[in-house]
């Protein structure tokens, strides 16, 4: 995410499980969570074919940051999905 400190900045990530390998996101944990807030706005569950993760910047001053959101899943093949977040606030 990049932009001025006074404007709201956010990004949405769409996660689409394969039809033959469905999974559920069980938990989301940020490595630090210092400058972001996050929420699943659509969950991967039975009957849903995708999930949407919304990440929002909370940093008010100029600077850069890096964080990682680890999505724990019910999948045996991919028990954790890392989502890398970078911010450059101007």
C-alpha positions in Angstrom: 0.0 0.0 0.0 1.3 3.4 -0.8 -0.2 6.9 -0.5 -0.5 10.0 1.6 -0.8 9.7 5.4 -4.1 11.6 5.5 -5.9 9.3 3.0 -7.4 5.9 3.9 -5.4 3.1 2.3 -6.5 -0.5 2.0 -6.1 -3.6 -0.1 -8.3 -6.6 -0.6 -6.8 -10.1 -1.3 -9.0 -12.7 -2.9 -8.2 -16.3 -2.0 -9.8 -19.0 -4.2 -9.6 -22.6 -3.2 -9.5 -25.2 -5.8 -12.9 -27.0 -6.2 -11.3 -30.4 -5.6 -9.3 -29.2 -2.6 -11.6 -26.9 -0.5 -10.4 -25.5 2.8 -11.5 -23.1 5.6 -9.4 -20.3 7.0 -9.3 -21.0 10.7 -7.3 -18.1 12.1 -5.4 -15.0 11.0 -2.3 -13.8 12.9 -0.1 -10.8 12.1 3.6 -11.0 12.7 3.5 -7.6 14.3 0.3 -5.9 13.4 1.7 -2.5 14.3 0.4 -0.5 11.3 -2.4 -2.6 9.9 -5.8 -3.9 10.8 -7.4 -6.8 8.9 -10.6 -8.8 8.6 -12.1 -11.5 6.5 -15.0 -9.9 4.7 -16.0 -13.1 3.0 -15.0 -16.5 4.5 -14.1 -19.7 2.8 -16.6 -22.1 4.1 -18.9 -24.8 2.8 -20.9 -23.2 0.0 -18.4 -20.3 -0.6 -15.9 -20.7 -3.4 -13.6 -17.8 -2.3 -12.6 -15.7 0.6 -11.7 -12.0 0.7 -9.2 -10.6 3.2 -9.2 -6.8 3.7 -6.0 -5.1 5.0 -6.1 -1.5 6.1 -3.3 0.9 6.9 -3.4 2.5 10.4 -0.1 4.4 10.2 -0.6 8.2 10.5 2.9 9.5 9.9 5.3 9.2 7.0 7.4 6.0 6.8 7.6 2.4 5.6 6.6 -0.9 7.2 6.6 -4.6 6.4 4.4 -7.2 8.0 3.1 -10.8 7.3 -0.4 -12.1 7.9 -0.3 -15.9 8.4 -3.6 -17.5 7.5 -4.0 -20.9 9.2 -6.2 -23.2 7.1 -7.8 -26.6 7.3 -5.8 -27.8 4.3 -3.3 -30.6 4.8 -1.4 -29.4 1.6 -1.2 -25.8 2.7 -1.8 -25.4 6.4 -0.5 -21.8 6.5 -0.8 -19.2 3.7 1.5 -16.2 4.2 0.2 -12.8 3.0 3.0 -10.2 2.8 2.0 -6.6 3.5 4.2 -3.5 2.7 3.3 0.1 3.3 4.9 3.3 2.1 3.2 6.3 3.7 4.2 9.6 2.1 
